[in-house]
Each structure stands twice: as C-alpha cells, then as structure tokens.
C-alpha cells in the first residue's frame, strides 16, 4: 500500500477486534501524542468471524464490519481514516485470506493508506500497556503471555541478565549481539511466534565458561545496550498442550478433584463435588455430557469460578488456584524483559475471579520477578487495536514488526 497519508485522513483511526467471543469495531481520534486513541465509538457483535478453507473468512468479516465502520465514522464526523488495525485470534495461522483481501478492500472503502494486521495477543498487549516495554498475561478460557521490547529502547544488563531472561532459562528468547557492541536478535521462527537464542559473538550471553579460542574466562560486566525490539511468547498452546493456569485448566482441575471425591480417592474435594452436581447434575453423568461437546474448553472454563468460590473454605480448591498462579507467574517470567523499570499487566476475564486468584498470582510474581510492578490492563484488545492504528497514523508505531504477530502493509 502507499505509505503516504494526508493530514485530513489521519484525524481518525479504525480498530477491529475479531476473537472467539465475537467481533468489535471502534473509531477514535488519532491526534494524541504517542499514538494513544481516545474516546472511541464502538460497535459489537457476539458472533465470531467465520473460518473457511483459507482460514478466517475475509469477505464475511468485511460484510459485517464495513457497514458498522461507516456508521461509526458518520457519528464521529470523520470523512476518512488515517490507519486501520485488525487484531484477530489465529492471525498467524488462519490469516491468509485477511492478508490477501483486507488491504485493497479497506483502501477502496475508506481511502486508507496504512493497515496493521496483528495477532490478538498483540492487541491485548497494546490495550494493556500501550507501547511500553513489559509483559502481558492474557487469561480467559486459555492463557498466553507476551513480552515486548519496543524499538529504540535502552536496557541495562549484566553478564547473566540479558534484556530477556537469565542464564539457564533455556531456549526461547532474548537479545543477541551481532559482531560488536550492539545487540541484535538471533531469532528462529515458530508456528505462532518468535523464539530467540541469546548469543554474543558465538558465546551465550552470560556464559561464564572459558572462551573457546583463548581459554580466558570473561567476567560478567554490566553494559547498556540499544535494543532493536522484539517479541517473546509463552504458552497459548491450547487446552491439550498448555494454557496452564487458564480458565479451562482451573476448571478441569476442579472437576477432577470433584470426581476424586465422588470415587473416594485421595485429593478429592466434597465442596467441589457439590458444585459439580449443582451445575452439571449427577457426577457419573458428566463424561457423557462433556466429551461430545465441541466447546469442551469453554465448558471446562465455566467451572473455574466455582473453584474460586470454594477456595476460602476448601484447601483443595485453594491449592488448585495456587498451582494456577505458579503457572501464570512462570509464563510472565519467561517473557518479561529485564528492563528497569519493568511491568507485568494482567488482562482477561479470568482475573475477574478476584482475590482467590489474584492474591497468589501477585505473591508468585513478587517472588519470581522482584521489583517488577504488577498492574491491571489499561484497556482491552479493541483499545489495543485503536492504539496501534493511532500510532501507525502518526508515525509513532514502535511495537516490533513480526510476520506472525504484527505486520504493516
């Protein structure tokens, strides 16, 4: 797409949030310094975007959002758009049709010259933290953590602490130096995000072993480096392979404890068994009701609030939430950049459970990431889409580009 935008076109931006719970559209002014959108007008539908042979059905999505966007633009008194950001669940793996059709369709409809296509984890990040460095844990039915170092940030690190992580934290992220004092990314693509190796001219950052050529042991020295920016992801692998600590994970653990009580096995919880029978009926009939359901993760997650309600009086339920908190903190620790100051934001419906979950989560985060501020998200994924669009329209977008997470066309 043409990268030029007239001043008249850049007065408003459009954000689209397409997720498992439906589709939302927002229009907001883009004249706030730093790319923060304000006072959006919104439209929403509880029907999720359809998925076909090419992934998310772009034509069907456009048929719904274009009329809504036109009406919102009319209400806002805006004639044209400066930029659009579309955030969608499954953008990395199901976004081929969106990438092929949206640029021309939006240019034809609104004359827009700039478009950002983002994974919903990115818009959740932008809604929570804007363009600040840090980490976001998004927890609902599932769970994903995303960390970011926006472009042109300076980080202070020691020999064992890179901008991402510490010695011995394993593969999956970090900063790497390329041929000198600057730090670059030595990143390998995965199906849905980035992993990166911390390497420094052939030596792992923070490696205290002797140099392979000289035999000298290089001491750890704090340095200050200009980071080129990057993303790091943890979990979000679905209820069969991960999403540890998410709603489906908590709900399944609670139902297992209830079934153990039904059988008379160790680890059972009579309070959770009582809640199971109140919600689903006789315990012995639950497998026949649950296993044929195509929405099993959502059904499992629907029991998570029951675990929260029992936690104050039931040590088994309390233990489930403490285990969930440990998983949540592990994910945050894996992606949180080692910057000063650093922040972790918590977003998503699961955290509406309140103190039974938030108290152990904050305790675990304090132990694993001392000195890191923990905060609630400033906004939601639609706010994030508007933030990205506003930053793009005003040439202030600093969030890292990535083929699977954030592209600009």
Protein Blocks (a to p, Z undefined) as FASTA:
>chain_A
ZZbdcfklmmpccdddddfkbccdddddfkbghhiaehiaddddfbdcdddfkopafklm
mmmmmmmmmmmmmmnopabdfbdcdddehklmmmmmmmmmmmmmmmmmnopabdcdddfk
lmmmmmmnomagcddddddfbccddddddehiacdddfklcfeocehiaghiacddehia
bdcddddddfklccddddeehiaghiabdcfklopacdddddddddebiaddeehiojkl
nogoiaklmmmmmmmmmmmmmnopghiafklmmmmmmmnopfklmmmmmmmpmklmmmmm
mmmmmmmmmmmmmmklmmmmmmmmmmmmmmmmmmmccddddddddedjklmnommlmmmm
mmmmmmmmghiacdddfbdfklmmmmmmmmmmnopafbdcdfkloccZZ
